Amino acid sequence: MKKIQLLVILVLSIFLVISCSHNDEEEELDNSGNNASQGGENSEDTLPETIGNDDDKNDTASENDDSDDNSGDIDISDIDTSENDDDAVVPTDDDIDTSGNDSDSTDDNDADSGDSQPDEDSDIVISDIPVVFGNICTGQTKCYNETSETNCPAEGEPFFGQDAEYAKSGKCIPQKFTVKGSGDEKIVFDENLKLEWQQKIPEGDFDWQSAANYCEKEYAGSYGWRLPTPKELLSIVDNGRYDPAINTDLFPGTNGEWFWTSADFVSTAETDKDKKWFVRFDKGFLSHKAKTESEKMHVRCVRGTTLPDGQFETEKIGEDEIVKDSVTGLMWQKTYKDGVKKFADALSTCENLEYAGFSDWRLPNKNELASIANYGKYKPASDFPEMPNRSFRTSTSDTKSSKNAWYILFSDSDINFGGKSNSDIVRCVRRGE
């Protein structure tokens, strides 16, 4: 009985072992099949995910590179500038600097900045002012009352409207000269009037004919020199200086004595026969003397086109008449005020004038008033319509003796100075339209 039970147990045990082994094999088969199935289903998704991750890594690296670029390690070859080509400014020939300078942009900016800074010798650029003698400043830069130098007054105050104030406001063109050449025979070139002057004057004095002969000689390797006209010689006078009234840095060796001009004094009086005009450079006045051998002066020669005289036309505006000078562009009051005795009154007469519909009249400076003179005429020595043979005031003071101011006597257009309390005529001027 016991043997039978043992045999049954043995058989059952064998059966159980076989059954378990079979189930393990099926389970392994099922698991391998499932794994294969899962690998097949997921294989298409896995590859893109891997590629996507690589791109992300590349993008991240690119972002990191950009970050590194910002830190200063810039690889120029990595920068794409093609998208900016459409917006790029293509330089024209005018934009290209062909001067040969290799300066970088900082230097260019510095140069531009320097160009924008006006220097002391730069001329005032005013498009509506013709560059002729009558529009060149006298050189006066200070203001004066009846007896002495003073601060320049404000508009409406006594002595407002004199030479220096209107020069500073751009009503005239400053003198501008450059020195050319080297050695003993340099040339001073007037940038405004395009005249060339001998810088070095000969030693000693000359009678008029000897002076004229001297100018026919060669200077600085060239000919064509001549004695200057009165207006040409006046154009190098600087009424901001005295003893001499000229810039001696440009014209060294100039003393305050007399210099010949080319012009005859055309008076019909026998006592005035054979006189010539001269300029005296202690202050810059103009007068005449006989051209005898005993009358000797200095000489400075000039070369260039002779300066023109005024060209005048009368026009009526309302009830008033004005005179326009087509050479200078100045508009003059046709009428005038006689017997003005004080410098302050002469200035205020023009400052307060309402005439021909204009209120910006002023007392003319020395060069403006001299521009309407004609040194080839006499009584009056001017082409200005109905000019009286009388003395007319200017707004220019005598720098050396400020109790005096400059005037012009239009019987012969002599330019001299006189007391500021003298009785003279006032004729006002303004810039034409």
Secondary structure, 3 states (H helix, E strand, C coil): CHHHHHHHHHHHHHHHHHHHHHHHHHHHHHHHHHHHHHHHHHHHHHHHHHHHHHHHHHHHHHHHHHHHHHCCCCCHHHCCCHHHHHHCCCCCHHHCCCCCCCCCHHHHHHHHHHHHCCCCCCCCCCCCCCCCHHHECCCCCCEECCCCEECCCCCCCCCCCCHHHHHHCCCCECCCEEEECCCCCCEEEECCCCCEEECCCCCCCECHHHHHHHHCCCECCECCCECCCHHHHHCCCCCCCCCCCCCCCCCCCCCCCEEEEEEECCCCCHHHCCEEEEEECCCCEEEEEECCCCCCEECCCEECCCCCCCCEEEEEECCEEEEEECCCCEEEECCCEEEECCHHHHHHHHHCCCECCECCCECCCHHHHHCCECCCCCCCCECCCCCCCCEEEEEEECCCCCCEEEEEECCCCEEEEEECCCCEEECCEEECC
